[in-house]
Amino acid sequence: MKISRRKALGIVGCTVVGGTMAATMGTSLAFTQKDKEFSWTPHKLDPVESALVGYNGYYYKGLGCCYGAFYGIVGIMGERYGAPYSQFPFSMMEVGKSGISEWGTICGALLGAASAYALFWGREERDPMVTELFRWYQKAVFPIFDPGEATNPKGVKGPIPTSVSGSPLCHISVSKWCYETKIEAGSKERGERCARLTADVTAKAIEIMNAKIDGKFAALYGSTDAEKTCVECHGKGKEAAYNKTKMDCTPCHSGSEHSTNKFKDHP
């Protein structure tokens, strides 16, 4: 009996797919949480000492802001207390550099600090800490930290111009600083600005963490006026419930010259 090419391919295809499914089904594993979810114990650190570590961590092998902030917290614990902190693959935190692989999303220093919190606390305890850190960041005048004579050889000595980012997003934080200071994003000065900002975030994150460990953490920064106004219509359960964020709405939705559509009638 002759079998057409199309039918033969169909039989082979069914056999291959069936075999693949059987193999997959036979080797699948049921999900189990083997260890405790948050088994690492946090330790109090010195914010001033950690700030300098975070600053230099920014420059270390070019790993950047996320690595610097994370190492300024967990890395120091590793140096002092050994395992499990010292066993973390720290270089993986480079992924947060420049808003995650140069995409300008969340500030890498914030991501590094929030990731450190996540090693020690679950969502219910961690989220208020992250919110406090991010809201502080939106209002802070960066950079605050000045390494002075301890300036990294790859950095820039002396005073650095400051600005208020108004947003936890890397793109807005950096671009606003560059616009206000007239310094290009690719300059050494901008790099030094972000290195010092990494130090600032590291120190503030540890301040919050220390208070949490002592049982004295209390949020000081509330929602911005823009947030409160916008959620009246765009919050959960409202007539246009399209908003899902805690960040200040102003930088992206103020209607100012800098937030209008630049692609329409652009010279």
Backbone bond lengths (Angstrom), bond angles and torsions (degrees), N, CA, C in turn:
res aa  C-N    CA-C-N  psi(-1)  N-CA   C-N-CA  omega(-1)  CA-C   N-CA-C  phi
1 M - - - 1.466 - - 1.519 109.46 -
2 K 1.344 114.50 129.18 1.451 119.64 179.43 1.532 110.19 -87.22
3 I 1.345 115.58 139.82 1.464 121.61 177.15 1.518 108.45 -116.50
4 S 1.319 116.73 130.52 1.463 119.81 -179.06 1.526 110.63 -65.86
5 R 1.343 115.67 157.73 1.471 121.87 179.86 1.531 110.19 -59.47
6 R 1.329 116.53 -43.20 1.462 120.44 -178.60 1.519 111.10 -61.77
7 K 1.354 117.31 -43.02 1.464 121.13 -179.32 1.522 110.79 -67.88
8 A 1.346 115.69 -38.56 1.461 119.84 179.64 1.523 110.69 -63.19
9 L 1.338 116.54 -43.30 1.463 120.84 178.63 1.523 110.72 -64.05
10 G 1.334 115.74 -35.28 1.460 120.05 178.72 1.515 111.67 -64.56
11 I 1.342 115.98 -41.32 1.467 120.65 179.39 1.518 110.43 -65.03
12 V 1.358 115.40 -45.59 1.469 120.21 179.61 1.517 110.33 -62.03
13 G 1.353 115.67 -43.22 1.460 119.99 -179.55 1.510 112.18 -60.34
14 C 1.322 116.78 -44.51 1.465 120.92 179.62 1.516 110.87 -63.11
15 T 1.342 115.35 -38.69 1.465 119.79 -179.59 1.521 110.79 -64.84
16 V 1.347 115.90 -44.21 1.463 120.80 -178.88 1.512 110.66 -64.96
17 V 1.343 116.14 -49.20 1.465 120.42 -179.65 1.514 110.67 -61.07
18 G 1.336 115.99 -44.87 1.462 119.88 179.97 1.505 111.78 -61.61
19 G 1.356 115.96 -41.70 1.458 120.10 179.00 1.507 111.92 -65.38
20 T 1.337 115.75 -39.22 1.470 120.43 179.14 1.512 110.63 -64.36
21 M 1.332 116.21 -44.28 1.459 120.16 -179.89 1.517 110.82 -63.16
22 A 1.328 115.71 -41.18 1.462 119.48 -179.44 1.517 110.26 -64.25
23 A 1.347 115.15 -41.99 1.464 119.03 -179.93 1.514 110.66 -64.56
24 T 1.343 115.06 -41.34 1.465 119.58 -179.72 1.518 110.98 -65.39
25 M 1.319 115.66 -45.75 1.462 120.35 -179.79 1.519 110.93 -62.88
26 G 1.335 115.28 -36.39 1.453 119.10 -176.04 1.513 113.68 -73.14
27 T 1.348 116.74 -24.57 1.465 119.40 -176.33 1.523 113.00 -107.93
28 S 1.331 118.20 3.02 1.465 119.98 -178.25 1.524 110.21 -68.20
29 L 1.332 114.97 146.50 1.454 121.27 -179.65 1.517 110.26 -115.00
30 A 1.307 115.97 139.47 1.459 120.11 175.52 1.521 108.17 -76.46
31 F 1.339 116.92 140.75 1.464 120.30 -179.03 1.522 110.81 -68.62
32 T 1.313 115.46 132.46 1.463 121.02 173.32 1.513 108.62 -139.68
33 Q 1.323 117.28 140.24 1.464 122.04 174.44 1.516 106.70 -92.75
34 K 1.329 115.61 99.02 1.457 120.88 -171.23 1.524 112.81 -67.56
35 D 1.330 115.75 -44.58 1.458 120.10 -177.47 1.525 110.58 -110.06
36 K 1.306 115.40 172.14 1.457 119.38 175.26 1.524 108.71 -61.73
37 E 1.325 116.63 145.89 1.455 120.17 -174.36 1.523 112.68 -66.68
38 F 1.315 117.42 -38.11 1.459 120.79 -178.32 1.521 108.58 -130.59
39 S 1.319 114.47 78.34 1.458 119.51 -173.08 1.527 113.38 -96.19
40 W 1.339 117.76 -4.05 1.452 120.21 178.95 1.527 109.90 -86.04
41 T 1.306 116.07 138.07 1.460 121.27 -179.06 1.526 110.02 -99.62
42 P 1.332 119.21 125.27 1.464 120.73 179.47 1.527 111.42 -76.14
43 H 1.310 116.50 151.68 1.461 122.06 177.27 1.526 109.33 -124.29
44 K 1.305 116.13 143.84 1.456 120.23 177.85 1.535 109.64 -67.75
45 L 1.327 115.00 144.76 1.459 121.33 -179.59 1.523 110.01 -132.47
46 D 1.315 115.80 165.71 1.461 122.13 177.30 1.534 108.64 -87.72
47 P 1.337 118.69 115.64 1.468 120.84 -177.90 1.526 113.41 -59.56
48 V 1.321 117.00 -37.15 1.464 120.68 -178.64 1.528 110.94 -66.90
49 E 1.315 116.27 -46.42 1.462 121.08 178.17 1.526 110.58 -62.82
50 S 1.307 116.00 -44.30 1.463 120.68 -177.21 1.522 111.97 -68.32
51 A 1.322 117.07 -30.70 1.465 120.59 178.80 1.524 110.69 -59.97
52 L 1.322 116.87 -44.12 1.462 120.69 179.71 1.525 110.95 -67.17
53 V 1.325 116.68 -36.26 1.465 120.52 177.06 1.528 109.81 -65.36
54 G 1.324 116.88 -43.53 1.455 120.63 178.09 1.518 111.93 -62.57
55 Y 1.321 115.39 -40.08 1.470 121.49 178.78 1.526 110.79 -61.06
56 N 1.315 117.07 -50.81 1.464 120.64 179.68 1.523 112.02 -69.91
57 G 1.345 116.10 -29.78 1.458 119.91 176.78 1.515 111.83 -62.79
58 Y 1.327 116.19 -32.13 1.469 121.07 177.19 1.528 110.59 -57.81
59 Y 1.314 116.38 -40.80 1.462 121.33 -176.92 1.527 113.57 -85.79
60 Y 1.312 117.67 -17.17 1.461 120.90 -174.65 1.528 111.49 -61.91
61 K 1.314 116.19 112.32 1.473 123.06 179.62 1.525 112.57 53.83
62 G 1.324 116.44 20.43 1.459 120.13 179.99 1.516 113.75 69.99
63 L 1.335 117.25 22.23 1.471 120.53 -175.29 1.523 112.98 -73.90
64 G 1.320 118.00 -20.84 1.452 119.92 168.49 1.510 118.95 88.41
65 C 1.323 113.75 -167.99 1.464 123.64 -169.04 1.527 114.77 -66.45
66 C 1.304 117.80 -45.79 1.465 121.34 -177.93 1.527 110.13 -63.57
67 Y 1.318 115.28 -46.10 1.468 120.24 177.12 1.521 110.36 -61.03
68 G 1.327 117.12 -46.12 1.455 121.02 -177.43 1.512 112.99 -58.71
69 A 1.337 116.68 -48.37 1.465 120.58 -179.43 1.523 111.25 -66.17
70 F 1.325 116.65 -43.42 1.460 120.45 -178.68 1.521 110.83 -64.68
71 Y 1.337 116.48 -44.21 1.464 119.19 -179.64 1.525 110.81 -68.69
72 G 1.318 117.13 -32.16 1.456 120.49 177.63 1.516 112.79 -63.55
73 I 1.323 116.61 -15.58 1.471 121.65 177.49 1.533 110.07 -108.44
74 V 1.308 116.60 -69.19 1.464 121.50 -174.71 1.528 111.58 -72.77
75 G 1.330 117.05 -35.80 1.451 120.07 179.98 1.518 112.42 -62.68
76 I 1.333 116.06 -40.59 1.465 119.66 178.38 1.527 110.46 -66.73
77 M 1.322 116.64 -38.16 1.469 119.06 175.51 1.523 109.84 -60.73
78 G 1.326 116.49 -38.65 1.459 120.57 178.52 1.515 112.09 -64.56
79 E 1.327 116.16 -40.96 1.461 120.19 179.87 1.530 111.36 -66.25
80 R 1.322 116.19 -32.14 1.465 120.12 -176.28 1.521 113.77 -92.74
81 Y 1.328 115.98 -37.26 1.464 119.23 -172.05 1.527 113.93 -115.43
82 G 1.311 117.83 -2.35 1.459 119.94 178.06 1.520 112.99 71.33
83 A 1.339 116.03 -142.17 1.466 121.50 -178.26 1.535 110.14 -69.39
84 P 1.343 117.18 147.99 1.467 127.53 5.44 1.529 113.98 -86.19
85 Y 1.337 116.68 -11.35 1.460 120.53 -174.53 1.531 112.27 -57.57
86 S 1.317 116.57 -42.94 1.468 121.15 -176.83 1.523 112.87 -69.84
87 Q 1.326 117.50 -13.11 1.460 120.85 -177.16 1.527 112.68 -90.48
88 F 1.322 116.89 -3.35 1.462 119.70 -179.97 1.529 109.90 -68.84
89 P 1.329 118.35 137.34 1.473 121.03 178.10 1.532 110.19 -78.39
90 F 1.310 116.36 79.91 1.462 122.24 -169.61 1.524 114.73 -56.32
91 S 1.315 117.75 -36.15 1.463 119.42 -175.88 1.526 112.85 -62.75
92 M 1.335 117.49 -18.05 1.467 119.02 178.27 1.528 111.67 -63.61
93 M 1.351 116.48 -21.35 1.457 119.71 -178.51 1.525 112.37 -71.36
94 E 1.324 116.88 -7.34 1.468 119.40 174.68 1.524 111.04 -58.79
95 V 1.313 117.40 -23.88 1.459 121.05 -177.75 1.528 111.78 -56.98
96 G 1.341 116.75 -26.42 1.461 119.90 -179.48 1.512 114.32 -82.41
97 K 1.322 117.22 -1.70 1.470 121.35 -177.34 1.523 112.07 -57.94
98 S 1.329 115.59 134.59 1.468 122.13 177.19 1.525 112.20 53.42
99 G 1.311 115.64 46.67 1.459 119.56 175.66 1.504 114.33 75.65
100 I 1.331 117.10 34.45 1.467 127.58 -178.62 1.525 110.25 76.11
101 S 1.318 113.90 98.84 1.469 122.41 177.04 1.527 112.67 50.02
102 E 1.341 115.69 45.33 1.467 123.49 175.13 1.528 114.08 69.92
103 W 1.341 118.26 16.93 1.461 120.17 -177.86 1.527 113.58 -88.30
104 G 1.314 118.05 -7.28 1.458 120.29 175.61 1.513 115.12 68.94
105 T 1.333 117.59 24.31 1.471 119.32 178.96 1.531 108.38 -83.04
106 I 1.298 119.85 -119.85 1.460 121.05 -178.28 1.527 110.68 -65.19
107 C 1.323 117.42 141.30 1.467 121.04 175.72 1.525 108.41 -56.60
108 G 1.323 116.70 128.23 1.459 120.63 -176.28 1.511 113.79 -60.60
109 A 1.333 117.13 -34.46 1.464 119.71 178.93 1.525 110.38 -63.46
110 L 1.321 116.36 -40.10 1.469 120.32 176.87 1.522 110.83 -65.28
111 L 1.321 116.60 -41.33 1.464 120.35 178.79 1.522 110.53 -62.65
112 G 1.325 116.96 -41.01 1.458 120.44 179.12 1.516 112.18 -62.68
113 A 1.330 116.14 -43.81 1.463 120.46 179.90 1.524 111.27 -67.39
114 A 1.334 116.84 -44.41 1.464 120.66 179.75 1.526 110.83 -63.71
115 S 1.322 116.77 -36.57 1.466 121.09 178.13 1.520 110.82 -65.93
116 A 1.324 116.39 -36.58 1.466 120.11 176.97 1.526 110.06 -64.13
117 Y 1.318 116.82 -44.53 1.470 120.31 177.08 1.529 110.72 -56.99
118 A 1.342 115.28 -39.04 1.468 120.26 -175.37 1.522 112.94 -66.89
119 L 1.327 117.58 -16.94 1.462 120.18 175.93 1.523 111.73 -74.59
120 F 1.324 116.28 -19.65 1.465 120.31 -172.02 1.529 115.01 -116.60
121 W 1.334 117.39 -25.65 1.462 119.71 -174.93 1.523 111.64 -133.82
122 G 1.318 115.60 146.09 1.452 121.84 175.21 1.514 111.11 -78.89
123 R 1.318 116.52 178.73 1.457 122.47 -171.74 1.526 114.17 -55.88
124 E 1.320 116.74 -46.66 1.461 119.23 -174.57 1.523 112.16 -62.23
125 E 1.320 117.06 -36.81 1.462 120.38 179.41 1.527 112.10 -86.53
126 R 1.312 116.13 -34.01 1.468 120.85 -174.79 1.522 113.39 -76.42
127 D 1.317 117.64 -42.18 1.461 120.59 -173.41 1.527 114.09 -55.46
128 P 1.340 119.58 -43.33 1.469 118.60 177.35 1.527 112.65 -62.41
129 M 1.322 117.30 -32.53 1.465 121.24 177.95 1.531 110.33 -68.29
130 V 1.323 115.93 -44.49 1.460 121.13 178.70 1.527 110.04 -63.54
131 T 1.317 116.33 -43.77 1.462 120.89 179.71 1.521 111.23 -60.43
132 E 1.323 116.70 -43.10 1.464 120.62 178.40 1.533 110.71 -62.01
133 L 1.315 116.68 -44.38 1.466 121.15 -179.87 1.527 111.14 -63.25
134 F 1.321 116.86 -45.09 1.460 120.97 -177.36 1.528 111.30 -68.14
135 R 1.321 117.02 -40.58 1.469 119.30 -179.82 1.526 111.29 -69.37
136 W 1.318 116.54 -34.76 1.463 119.89 173.08 1.524 109.59 -61.71
137 Y 1.316 116.79 -43.61 1.468 122.80 -178.70 1.527 110.93 -59.46
138 Q 1.323 117.11 -41.13 1.467 120.95 -178.27 1.526 112.25 -60.88
139 K 1.337 116.36 -29.66 1.466 120.46 -174.06 1.528 113.97 -104.56
140 A 1.326 117.06 -12.82 1.466 120.40 -175.98 1.530 111.93 -70.43
141 V 1.320 115.55 150.39 1.464 122.32 176.56 1.531 107.04 -96.43
142 F 1.318 116.44 103.09 1.468 121.55 -174.81 1.526 112.69 -101.74
143 P 1.363 115.67 147.47 1.466 127.31 -4.35 1.525 112.26 -86.49
144 I 1.329 115.09 152.92 1.464 122.62 176.76 1.531 109.30 -98.04
145 F 1.314 115.62 -45.53 1.464 123.37 -176.89 1.528 111.65 -63.70
146 D 1.323 116.32 138.70 1.465 122.17 174.26 1.526 107.63 -133.79
147 P 1.323 117.92 112.85 1.466 120.40 -176.96 1.521 114.24 -71.46
148 G 1.338 117.08 -14.57 1.457 119.93 179.45 1.518 112.10 58.74
149 E 1.332 115.85 -127.39 1.464 120.71 -179.44 1.528 112.18 -69.98
150 A 1.333 116.42 -13.29 1.471 120.39 179.81 1.524 111.69 -90.23
151 T 1.341 117.08 14.11 1.463 120.52 179.15 1.524 110.65 -55.38
152 N 1.312 115.59 133.14 1.462 120.75 179.86 1.532 110.15 -60.91
153 P 1.336 118.06 141.71 1.472 121.38 179.12 1.530 113.28 -55.21
154 K 1.329 116.76 -25.73 1.461 120.43 179.86 1.526 111.90 -87.90
155 G 1.340 116.28 -5.15 1.449 121.04 -174.20 1.515 114.54 -96.38
156 V 1.332 114.71 -160.15 1.460 122.57 -177.54 1.520 108.62 -128.74
157 K 1.325 116.66 124.67 1.458 120.70 179.94 1.524 111.31 -79.38
158 G 1.328 114.18 157.49 1.448 119.56 174.21 1.511 113.84 93.36
159 P 1.350 115.88 178.61 1.467 121.36 -178.63 1.529 111.81 -61.55
160 I 1.317 115.20 144.94 1.464 122.25 177.05 1.531 107.69 -119.63
161 P 1.339 118.82 134.80 1.466 120.47 178.36 1.528 111.30 -57.85
162 T 1.314 116.68 151.20 1.464 121.47 -176.36 1.526 112.06 -117.92
163 S 1.318 115.14 164.97 1.464 121.91 174.48 1.519 109.13 -161.54
164 V 1.318 115.75 163.95 1.465 122.43 174.05 1.519 107.01 -103.85
165 S 1.328 117.32 120.56 1.466 119.81 -175.63 1.524 112.24 -73.41
166 G 1.331 116.34 -37.75 1.460 119.96 -177.50 1.514 113.52 73.65
167 S 1.315 117.01 1.46 1.468 120.65 -175.58 1.522 110.18 -153.46
168 P 1.347 117.61 147.82 1.465 120.86 175.44 1.524 112.59 -82.87
169 L 1.318 117.29 1.18 1.461 120.91 -177.92 1.525 111.26 -83.78
170 C 1.306 116.35 133.67 1.459 122.77 -179.75 1.528 111.32 -57.08
171 H 1.304 117.05 -47.07 1.460 121.88 -176.56 1.525 111.34 -57.46
172 I 1.321 116.33 -46.29 1.463 120.24 -179.43 1.523 110.77 -71.61
173 S 1.321 116.33 -44.66 1.459 121.22 -178.74 1.527 111.47 -58.11
174 V 1.317 116.78 -47.90 1.464 121.34 -178.81 1.523 111.29 -72.84
175 S 1.326 117.30 -48.13 1.465 120.89 -175.90 1.525 112.13 -62.90
176 K 1.323 116.27 -39.04 1.463 119.55 179.41 1.523 110.33 -66.06
177 W 1.328 116.33 -41.97 1.462 120.11 177.96 1.526 110.17 -62.50
178 C 1.321 117.06 -44.80 1.463 121.28 179.79 1.528 111.14 -63.05
179 Y 1.319 116.61 -40.99 1.467 120.63 -179.10 1.525 110.89 -65.34
180 E 1.323 116.14 -44.24 1.461 120.06 -176.44 1.525 112.56 -73.63
181 T 1.322 117.41 -29.07 1.467 120.73 -177.82 1.524 112.79 -98.88
182 K 1.339 116.62 -10.89 1.468 122.27 -176.63 1.533 111.96 60.87
183 I 1.325 115.78 32.61 1.464 122.37 177.71 1.527 108.55 -111.00
184 E 1.312 117.54 132.32 1.464 121.32 -175.19 1.526 112.48 -69.14
185 A 1.323 115.26 149.97 1.468 121.48 -177.62 1.527 112.33 -64.39
186 G 1.325 117.27 -27.62 1.457 120.42 -178.43 1.519 114.14 -89.29
187 S 1.323 117.33 8.30 1.463 121.32 -176.27 1.526 112.37 -82.70
188 K 1.343 115.52 160.76 1.465 120.79 175.54 1.524 110.39 -65.69
189 E 1.333 116.07 -32.35 1.465 119.96 179.27 1.521 111.18 -63.42
190 R 1.330 116.08 -41.66 1.468 118.52 178.03 1.520 110.28 -65.96
191 G 1.323 117.21 -38.83 1.458 120.58 177.01 1.518 111.28 -61.58
192 E 1.327 116.42 -42.46 1.464 120.67 178.21 1.523 110.58 -65.32
193 R 1.314 115.69 -37.61 1.472 119.55 176.75 1.511 110.49 -58.01
194 C 1.332 117.49 -46.27 1.461 120.95 -178.36 1.528 111.96 -71.30
195 A 1.330 117.19 -30.92 1.466 120.34 176.17 1.525 109.87 -65.25
196 R 1.330 115.82 -42.92 1.463 119.97 179.35 1.529 111.02 -69.93
197 L 1.323 115.83 -37.26 1.464 119.78 175.61 1.525 110.14 -61.67
198 T 1.321 117.03 -38.10 1.467 121.13 176.78 1.519 110.22 -59.65
199 A 1.324 116.53 -40.99 1.463 121.10 176.68 1.524 110.64 -62.59
200 D 1.325 116.52 -42.50 1.467 121.18 -179.77 1.525 111.55 -62.61
201 V 1.329 116.07 -45.67 1.465 120.55 -179.79 1.524 110.49 -65.23
202 T 1.324 116.92 -40.94 1.467 121.03 178.61 1.519 110.67 -59.33
203 A 1.325 116.54 -47.48 1.465 121.05 -178.95 1.524 111.58 -63.41
204 K 1.331 116.85 -44.56 1.468 120.08 -179.84 1.520 110.80 -66.41
205 A 1.323 116.94 -40.47 1.466 120.61 179.31 1.521 110.68 -60.88
206 I 1.315 116.83 -39.05 1.464 120.84 179.38 1.524 110.82 -71.96
207 E 1.308 116.71 -36.85 1.467 120.07 175.53 1.527 110.43 -57.52
208 I 1.328 116.19 -45.23 1.468 121.56 177.95 1.527 110.38 -65.90
209 M 1.324 116.74 -44.21 1.464 121.63 -179.58 1.525 111.49 -62.04
210 N 1.321 117.24 -44.14 1.466 120.67 179.33 1.522 111.42 -60.92
211 A 1.333 115.62 -41.68 1.465 119.97 178.58 1.525 110.53 -64.17
212 K 1.333 116.32 -38.15 1.461 121.03 178.51 1.526 110.39 -64.13
213 I 1.318 117.09 -44.30 1.465 121.53 179.69 1.527 110.74 -62.14
214 D 1.326 116.34 -37.84 1.469 121.14 -179.74 1.528 112.99 -79.89
215 G 1.333 116.40 -4.25 1.463 120.01 -178.27 1.511 112.89 74.48
216 K 1.350 116.94 23.21 1.460 121.00 -176.57 1.530 112.99 -117.95
217 F 1.329 116.65 10.64 1.467 118.49 -178.09 1.519 111.10 -67.71
218 A 1.318 115.70 131.73 1.462 122.10 176.07 1.524 107.69 -146.69
219 A 1.310 116.80 132.21 1.463 120.90 -178.38 1.525 111.06 -69.45
220 L 1.314 116.10 136.20 1.463 122.16 178.80 1.522 112.23 -110.04
221 Y 1.328 116.54 -22.04 1.458 120.81 -175.66 1.528 110.57 -106.07
222 G 1.327 115.56 122.82 1.458 120.38 179.59 1.518 111.55 -101.34
223 S 1.313 115.95 -173.22 1.462 121.54 178.91 1.527 110.29 -64.94
224 T 1.321 116.37 149.48 1.460 120.63 176.24 1.525 109.15 -76.53
225 D 1.313 116.36 164.81 1.467 120.53 178.68 1.520 110.61 -61.18
226 A 1.339 116.30 -37.43 1.465 120.14 179.60 1.523 111.06 -63.64
227 E 1.322 116.56 -42.20 1.467 120.37 178.08 1.527 110.70 -59.12
228 K 1.320 115.23 -48.14 1.466 120.44 -177.55 1.522 111.32 -61.15
229 T 1.326 115.66 -39.42 1.464 119.92 -179.11 1.523 111.39 -70.43
230 C 1.327 116.29 -45.34 1.466 120.56 -175.51 1.531 112.97 -65.10
231 V 1.342 116.64 -38.71 1.463 118.67 -176.86 1.527 112.72 -72.38
232 E 1.317 117.57 -10.98 1.463 119.86 176.31 1.525 110.61 -61.59
233 C 1.329 116.19 -31.42 1.465 120.81 177.85 1.529 112.76 -111.58
234 H 1.333 115.63 -31.87 1.462 119.82 -171.86 1.520 114.16 -106.32
235 G 1.331 118.15 3.81 1.452 121.18 178.47 1.520 112.26 -79.60
236 K 1.316 115.92 174.53 1.459 122.07 -178.59 1.524 110.90 -58.97
237 G 1.342 115.75 129.96 1.452 120.88 177.97 1.515 114.61 82.92
238 K 1.335 118.34 1.30 1.457 121.92 -179.32 1.525 110.50 -91.77
239 E 1.335 116.24 177.44 1.460 121.11 -172.93 1.532 113.47 -64.99
240 A 1.329 117.34 -29.85 1.463 121.13 178.08 1.527 107.97 -131.57
241 A 1.313 115.21 69.94 1.474 121.61 -172.21 1.526 111.88 -78.71
242 Y 1.331 115.67 68.35 1.459 120.83 -177.02 1.527 112.69 -104.93
243 N 1.303 117.34 -6.56 1.461 120.90 -175.02 1.527 111.72 -90.44
244 K 1.321 116.22 131.09 1.468 120.75 175.25 1.523 108.00 -140.78
245 T 1.301 115.97 76.34 1.460 121.34 179.79 1.513 109.73 -163.77
246 K 1.326 115.79 163.60 1.459 121.68 174.93 1.529 110.99 -111.66
247 M 1.325 116.88 -8.44 1.460 119.61 -174.28 1.521 112.03 -74.66
248 D 1.323 114.98 160.62 1.458 121.82 178.50 1.524 109.26 -62.50
249 C 1.318 116.70 133.49 1.465 121.51 -176.72 1.530 112.78 -79.28
250 T 1.343 116.56 -22.43 1.460 121.65 -170.15 1.523 115.66 -56.80
251 P 1.343 120.29 -47.99 1.466 119.05 -174.84 1.528 114.76 -56.75
252 C 1.325 117.68 -33.18 1.466 120.40 -177.57 1.524 113.48 -100.94
253 H 1.334 117.60 -22.35 1.461 119.90 -170.99 1.521 114.13 -127.34
254 S 1.322 117.36 27.42 1.463 119.91 -177.97 1.518 112.90 -80.65
255 G 1.349 116.67 -19.14 1.459 119.46 -177.60 1.515 112.16 80.08
256 S 1.322 117.03 9.31 1.462 120.91 -179.88 1.524 110.16 -74.01
257 E 1.325 115.59 173.20 1.460 121.02 -179.94 1.521 111.79 -56.14
258 H 1.339 115.98 -34.26 1.461 120.20 -174.80 1.526 113.47 -83.74
259 S 1.312 117.99 -10.48 1.462 119.59 -179.46 1.524 112.53 -116.05
260 T 1.346 116.93 9.68 1.457 120.17 177.22 1.526 109.62 -85.12
261 N 1.328 115.61 173.41 1.459 121.04 -176.44 1.529 111.11 -71.33
262 K 1.322 116.59 106.74 1.457 121.15 -178.34 1.530 112.51 -83.00
263 F 1.316 117.63 -4.80 1.456 120.18 -178.35 1.532 111.94 -92.52
264 K 1.316 116.06 -10.97 1.459 120.54 179.80 1.528 109.13 -96.52
265 D 1.321 116.54 122.46 1.467 122.44 179.40 1.522 112.20 56.58
266 H 1.336 116.23 34.32 1.470 119.61 178.94 1.527 109.03 -76.11
267 P 1.349 117.64 133.41 1.478 119.47 -178.14 1.526 111.96 -64.04
